[in-house]
Amino acid sequence: MVSALELFLLNTNASCDGQGGMNDMSKCGCGRSPTGMCKGWHGLTAEEFEAKLKKFKEENPEE
């Protein structure tokens, strides 16, 4: 699990949009993003990740 401080240091050039995504997007380094760009999902538990991914697929069927 990545600490809040580690996340801050990893994303010092990006800003969170408050919805689990990034305003100044960078490439996904953890492999969890369905778009290939960081969505802030690296710190989610397996269960949280599955729920987010399911919701994303429902809202973005073209992806």
Backbone as XML, in Angstrom:
<?xml version="1.0"?>
<chain id="A" units="angstrom">
  <residue number="1" name="MET">
    <atom name="N" x="0.851" y="-1.178" z="0.000"/>
    <atom name="CA" x="0.000" y="0.000" z="0.000"/>
    <atom name="C" x="0.896" y="1.239" z="0.000"/>
  </residue>
  <residue number="2" name="VAL">
    <atom name="N" x="0.525" y="2.219" z="-0.755"/>
    <atom name="CA" x="1.279" y="3.462" z="-0.869"/>
    <atom name="C" x="0.723" y="4.460" z="0.135"/>
  </residue>
  <residue number="3" name="SER">
    <atom name="N" x="1.627" y="5.103" z="0.883"/>
    <atom name="CA" x="1.195" y="6.086" z="1.875"/>
    <atom name="C" x="0.775" y="7.384" z="1.203"/>
  </residue>
  <residue number="4" name="ALA">
    <atom name="N" x="0.055" y="8.199" z="1.939"/>
    <atom name="CA" x="-0.385" y="9.494" z="1.416"/>
    <atom name="C" x="0.814" y="10.362" z="1.038"/>
  </residue>
  <residue number="5" name="LEU">
    <atom name="N" x="1.856" y="10.326" z="1.834"/>
    <atom name="CA" x="3.053" y="11.112" z="1.536"/>
    <atom name="C" x="3.707" y="10.622" z="0.244"/>
  </residue>
  <residue number="6" name="GLU">
    <atom name="N" x="3.797" y="9.303" z="0.067"/>
    <atom name="CA" x="4.374" y="8.764" z="-1.161"/>
    <atom name="C" x="3.555" y="9.170" z="-2.377"/>
  </residue>
  <residue number="7" name="LEU">
    <atom name="N" x="2.221" y="9.135" z="-2.261"/>
    <atom name="CA" x="1.361" y="9.561" z="-3.359"/>
    <atom name="C" x="1.589" y="11.024" z="-3.693"/>
  </residue>
  <residue number="8" name="PHE">
    <atom name="N" x="1.700" y="11.857" z="-2.668"/>
    <atom name="CA" x="1.953" y="13.275" z="-2.885"/>
    <atom name="C" x="3.274" y="13.477" z="-3.617"/>
  </residue>
  <residue number="9" name="LEU">
    <atom name="N" x="4.296" y="12.772" z="-3.185"/>
    <atom name="CA" x="5.605" y="12.928" z="-3.813"/>
    <atom name="C" x="5.609" y="12.400" z="-5.242"/>
  </residue>
  <residue number="10" name="LEU">
    <atom name="N" x="4.847" y="11.345" z="-5.499"/>
    <atom name="CA" x="4.768" y="10.805" z="-6.855"/>
    <atom name="C" x="4.021" y="11.739" z="-7.794"/>
  </residue>
  <residue number="11" name="ASN">
    <atom name="N" x="3.093" y="12.501" z="-7.265"/>
    <atom name="CA" x="2.223" y="13.341" z="-8.095"/>
    <atom name="C" x="2.432" y="14.830" z="-7.860"/>
  </residue>
  <residue number="12" name="THR">
    <atom name="N" x="3.637" y="15.245" z="-7.564"/>
    <atom name="CA" x="3.873" y="16.658" z="-7.276"/>
    <atom name="C" x="3.582" y="17.557" z="-8.474"/>
  </residue>
  <residue number="13" name="ASN">
    <atom name="N" x="3.633" y="17.026" z="-9.686"/>
    <atom name="CA" x="3.334" y="17.834" z="-10.868"/>
    <atom name="C" x="1.902" y="17.656" z="-11.353"/>
  </residue>
  <residue number="14" name="ALA">
    <atom name="N" x="1.102" y="16.951" z="-10.601"/>
    <atom name="CA" x="-0.288" y="16.712" z="-10.992"/>
    <atom name="C" x="-1.197" y="17.172" z="-9.871"/>
  </residue>
  <residue number="15" name="SER">
    <atom name="N" x="-2.453" y="17.392" z="-10.194"/>
    <atom name="CA" x="-3.409" y="17.778" z="-9.173"/>
    <atom name="C" x="-4.651" y="16.914" z="-9.272"/>
  </residue>
  <residue number="16" name="CYS">
    <atom name="N" x="-5.142" y="16.496" z="-8.137"/>
    <atom name="CA" x="-6.296" y="15.617" z="-8.086"/>
    <atom name="C" x="-7.559" y="16.400" z="-8.405"/>
  </residue>
  <residue number="17" name="ASP">
    <atom name="N" x="-8.476" y="15.767" z="-9.145"/>
    <atom name="CA" x="-9.731" y="16.432" z="-9.472"/>
    <atom name="C" x="-10.800" y="16.178" z="-8.419"/>
  </residue>
  <residue number="18" name="GLY">
    <atom name="N" x="-10.469" y="15.444" z="-7.352"/>
    <atom name="CA" x="-11.415" y="15.170" z="-6.283"/>
    <atom name="C" x="-12.342" y="14.005" z="-6.589"/>
  </residue>
  <residue number="19" name="GLN">
    <atom name="N" x="-12.182" y="13.362" z="-7.727"/>
    <atom name="CA" x="-13.040" y="12.253" z="-8.119"/>
    <atom name="C" x="-12.219" y="11.004" z="-8.399"/>
  </residue>
  <residue number="20" name="GLY">
    <atom name="N" x="-11.007" y="10.947" z="-7.874"/>
    <atom name="CA" x="-10.166" y="9.784" z="-8.105"/>
    <atom name="C" x="-9.354" y="9.869" z="-9.378"/>
  </residue>
  <residue number="21" name="GLY">
    <atom name="N" x="-9.379" y="11.001" z="-10.027"/>
    <atom name="CA" x="-8.622" y="11.198" z="-11.260"/>
    <atom name="C" x="-7.641" y="12.340" z="-11.109"/>
  </residue>
  <residue number="22" name="MET">
    <atom name="N" x="-6.944" y="12.611" z="-12.156"/>
    <atom name="CA" x="-5.939" y="13.657" z="-12.115"/>
    <atom name="C" x="-6.281" y="14.719" z="-13.153"/>
  </residue>
  <residue number="23" name="ASN">
    <atom name="N" x="-6.084" y="15.984" z="-12.790"/>
    <atom name="CA" x="-6.292" y="17.075" z="-13.739"/>
    <atom name="C" x="-5.160" y="17.122" z="-14.755"/>
  </residue>
  <residue number="24" name="ASP">
    <atom name="N" x="-3.943" y="17.051" z="-14.278"/>
    <atom name="CA" x="-2.761" y="17.069" z="-15.122"/>
    <atom name="C" x="-2.311" y="15.619" z="-15.233"/>
  </residue>
  <residue number="25" name="MET">
    <atom name="N" x="-2.886" y="14.894" z="-16.171"/>
    <atom name="CA" x="-2.737" y="13.451" z="-16.195"/>
    <atom name="C" x="-1.357" y="13.012" z="-16.656"/>
  </residue>
  <residue number="26" name="SER">
    <atom name="N" x="-0.918" y="11.920" z="-16.050"/>
    <atom name="CA" x="0.331" y="11.289" z="-16.421"/>
    <atom name="C" x="0.047" y="9.828" z="-16.724"/>
  </residue>
  <residue number="27" name="LYS">
    <atom name="N" x="1.000" y="9.153" z="-17.324"/>
    <atom name="CA" x="0.822" y="7.749" z="-17.654"/>
    <atom name="C" x="0.653" y="6.915" z="-16.391"/>
  </residue>
  <residue number="28" name="CYS">
    <atom name="N" x="-0.180" y="5.883" z="-16.496"/>
    <atom name="CA" x="-0.423" y="4.975" z="-15.379"/>
    <atom name="C" x="0.815" y="4.117" z="-15.166"/>
  </residue>
  <residue number="29" name="GLY">
    <atom name="N" x="1.300" y="4.095" z="-13.954"/>
    <atom name="CA" x="2.466" y="3.285" z="-13.631"/>
    <atom name="C" x="2.127" y="1.971" z="-12.957"/>
  </residue>
  <residue number="30" name="CYS">
    <atom name="N" x="0.896" y="1.818" z="-12.495"/>
    <atom name="CA" x="0.532" y="0.610" z="-11.752"/>
    <atom name="C" x="-0.195" y="-0.413" z="-12.605"/>
  </residue>
  <residue number="31" name="GLY">
    <atom name="N" x="-0.676" y="0.003" z="-13.780"/>
    <atom name="CA" x="-1.361" y="-0.913" z="-14.671"/>
    <atom name="C" x="-2.850" y="-1.076" z="-14.417"/>
  </residue>
  <residue number="32" name="ARG">
    <atom name="N" x="-3.402" y="-0.320" z="-13.496"/>
    <atom name="CA" x="-4.812" y="-0.457" z="-13.174"/>
    <atom name="C" x="-5.731" y="0.419" z="-14.018"/>
  </residue>
  <residue number="33" name="SER">
    <atom name="N" x="-5.224" y="1.459" z="-14.615"/>
    <atom name="CA" x="-6.068" y="2.401" z="-15.353"/>
    <atom name="C" x="-6.547" y="1.807" z="-16.667"/>
  </residue>
  <residue number="34" name="PRO">
    <atom name="N" x="-7.853" y="1.827" z="-16.912"/>
    <atom name="CA" x="-8.361" y="1.316" z="-18.180"/>
    <atom name="C" x="-8.056" y="2.244" z="-19.355"/>
  </residue>
  <residue number="35" name="THR">
    <atom name="N" x="-7.646" y="3.474" z="-19.079"/>
    <atom name="CA" x="-7.335" y="4.432" z="-20.142"/>
    <atom name="C" x="-5.842" y="4.538" z="-20.416"/>
  </residue>
  <residue number="36" name="GLY">
    <atom name="N" x="-5.017" y="4.008" z="-19.524"/>
    <atom name="CA" x="-3.571" y="4.134" z="-19.670"/>
    <atom name="C" x="-3.015" y="5.392" z="-19.023"/>
  </residue>
  <residue number="37" name="MET">
    <atom name="N" x="-3.918" y="6.256" z="-18.553"/>
    <atom name="CA" x="-3.509" y="7.476" z="-17.862"/>
    <atom name="C" x="-3.882" y="7.341" z="-16.391"/>
  </residue>
  <residue number="38" name="CYS">
    <atom name="N" x="-3.094" y="7.931" z="-15.513"/>
    <atom name="CA" x="-3.313" y="7.796" z="-14.077"/>
    <atom name="C" x="-4.693" y="8.300" z="-13.671"/>
  </residue>
  <residue number="39" name="LYS">
    <atom name="N" x="-5.418" y="7.458" z="-12.958"/>
    <atom name="CA" x="-6.734" y="7.819" z="-12.435"/>
    <atom name="C" x="-6.699" y="7.827" z="-10.906"/>
  </residue>
  <residue number="40" name="GLY">
    <atom name="N" x="-5.529" y="7.627" z="-10.323"/>
    <atom name="CA" x="-5.404" y="7.617" z="-8.876"/>
    <atom name="C" x="-5.844" y="6.307" z="-8.242"/>
  </residue>
  <residue number="41" name="TRP">
    <atom name="N" x="-5.942" y="5.254" z="-9.031"/>
    <atom name="CA" x="-6.436" y="3.969" z="-8.539"/>
    <atom name="C" x="-5.351" y="3.116" z="-7.898"/>
  </residue>
  <residue number="42" name="HIS">
    <atom name="N" x="-4.105" y="3.564" z="-7.893"/>
    <atom name="CA" x="-2.995" y="2.774" z="-7.371"/>
    <atom name="C" x="-3.111" y="2.478" z="-5.876"/>
  </residue>
  <residue number="43" name="GLY">
    <atom name="N" x="-3.817" y="3.297" z="-5.133"/>
    <atom name="CA" x="-3.932" y="3.091" z="-3.699"/>
    <atom name="C" x="-5.182" y="2.341" z="-3.273"/>
  </residue>
  <residue number="44" name="LEU">
    <atom name="N" x="-5.996" y="1.895" z="-4.228"/>
    <atom name="CA" x="-7.236" y="1.206" z="-3.893"/>
    <atom name="C" x="-6.984" y="-0.242" z="-3.490"/>
  </residue>
  <residue number="45" name="THR">
    <atom name="N" x="-7.844" y="-0.762" z="-2.614"/>
    <atom name="CA" x="-7.801" y="-2.185" z="-2.308"/>
    <atom name="C" x="-8.312" y="-2.938" z="-3.529"/>
  </residue>
  <residue number="46" name="ALA">
    <atom name="N" x="-8.143" y="-4.250" z="-3.537"/>
    <atom name="CA" x="-8.619" y="-5.056" z="-4.662"/>
    <atom name="C" x="-10.127" y="-4.889" z="-4.841"/>
  </residue>
  <residue number="47" name="GLU">
    <atom name="N" x="-10.864" y="-4.859" z="-3.737"/>
    <atom name="CA" x="-12.313" y="-4.716" z="-3.798"/>
    <atom name="C" x="-12.713" y="-3.340" z="-4.322"/>
  </residue>
  <residue number="48" name="GLU">
    <atom name="N" x="-12.046" y="-2.285" z="-3.850"/>
    <atom name="CA" x="-12.328" y="-0.928" z="-4.323"/>
    <atom name="C" x="-12.013" y="-0.802" z="-5.816"/>
  </residue>
  <residue number="49" name="PHE">
    <atom name="N" x="-10.889" y="-1.401" z="-6.225"/>
    <atom name="CA" x="-10.500" y="-1.360" z="-7.631"/>
    <atom name="C" x="-11.544" y="-2.038" z="-8.513"/>
  </residue>
  <residue number="50" name="GLU">
    <atom name="N" x="-12.002" y="-3.213" z="-8.119"/>
    <atom name="CA" x="-13.011" y="-3.931" z="-8.902"/>
    <atom name="C" x="-14.292" y="-3.113" z="-9.038"/>
  </residue>
  <residue number="51" name="ALA">
    <atom name="N" x="-14.703" y="-2.450" z="-7.944"/>
    <atom name="CA" x="-15.913" y="-1.619" z="-7.973"/>
    <atom name="C" x="-15.727" y="-0.425" z="-8.899"/>
  </residue>
  <residue number="52" name="LYS">
    <atom name="N" x="-14.577" y="0.249" z="-8.827"/>
    <atom name="CA" x="-14.303" y="1.400" z="-9.697"/>
    <atom name="C" x="-14.258" y="0.981" z="-11.161"/>
  </residue>
  <residue number="53" name="LEU">
    <atom name="N" x="-13.608" y="-0.162" z="-11.424"/>
    <atom name="CA" x="-13.491" y="-0.646" z="-12.794"/>
    <atom name="C" x="-14.864" y="-0.999" z="-13.355"/>
  </residue>
  <residue number="54" name="LYS">
    <atom name="N" x="-15.695" y="-1.650" z="-12.566"/>
    <atom name="CA" x="-17.042" y="-1.998" z="-12.997"/>
    <atom name="C" x="-17.837" y="-0.736" z="-13.342"/>
  </residue>
  <residue number="55" name="LYS">
    <atom name="N" x="-17.769" y="0.260" z="-12.456"/>
    <atom name="CA" x="-18.481" y="1.516" z="-12.691"/>
    <atom name="C" x="-17.953" y="2.214" z="-13.946"/>
  </residue>
  <residue number="56" name="PHE">
    <atom name="N" x="-16.637" y="2.230" z="-14.113"/>
    <atom name="CA" x="-16.043" y="2.859" z="-15.289"/>
    <atom name="C" x="-16.545" y="2.193" z="-16.565"/>
  </residue>
  <residue number="57" name="LYS">
    <atom name="N" x="-16.565" y="0.860" z="-16.577"/>
    <atom name="CA" x="-17.013" y="0.137" z="-17.775"/>
    <atom name="C" x="-18.485" y="0.382" z="-18.065"/>
  </residue>
  <residue number="58" name="GLU">
    <atom name="N" x="-19.295" y="0.521" z="-17.028"/>
    <atom name="CA" x="-20.716" y="0.819" z="-17.224"/>
    <atom name="C" x="-20.914" y="2.212" z="-17.811"/>
  </residue>
  <residue number="59" name="GLU">
    <atom name="N" x="-20.102" y="3.176" z="-17.362"/>
    <atom name="CA" x="-20.233" y="4.550" z="-17.811"/>
    <atom name="C" x="-19.505" y="4.826" z="-19.130"/>
  </residue>
  <residue number="60" name="ASN">
    <atom name="N" x="-18.591" y="3.925" z="-19.524"/>
    <atom name="CA" x="-17.789" y="4.116" z="-20.726"/>
    <atom name="C" x="-17.757" y="2.824" z="-21.544"/>
  </residue>
  <residue number="61" name="PRO">
    <atom name="N" x="-18.877" y="2.406" z="-22.091"/>
    <atom name="CA" x="-18.906" y="1.128" z="-22.815"/>
    <atom name="C" x="-18.020" y="1.094" z="-24.051"/>
  </residue>
  <residue number="62" name="GLU">
    <atom name="N" x="-17.645" y="2.256" z="-24.572"/>
    <atom name="CA" x="-16.804" y="2.309" z="-25.757"/>
    <atom name="C" x="-15.331" y="2.062" z="-25.442"/>
  </residue>
  <residue number="63" name="GLU">
    <atom name="N" x="-14.944" y="2.164" z="-24.180"/>
    <atom name="CA" x="-13.537" y="1.984" z="-23.789"/>
    <atom name="C" x="-13.145" y="0.532" z="-23.815"/>
  </residue>
</chain>
